[in-house]
Amino acid sequence: MIKDIYDEWCAARCCSKDSPSAIKAAQELISMFEHGVRSKDDLRIMVGTIGADLLKH
């Protein structure tokens, strides 16, 4: 589930999976999951803005 959301996140932002913003998104997804967020929709929403500022540079 986390990988699916991560892949969607990267594809939506056209960024490589080893970019700083993608790495941050992966870390945050794992952290949210470890803290009890189990809904795919909730994870999508929560990770939605991660790295947005990095993508502008």
Secondary structure, DSSP 8 states (H G I E B T S, - for coil): -HHHHHHHHHHHHT--TTSHHHHHHHHHHHHHHHTT---HHHHHHHHTTTTHHHHT-
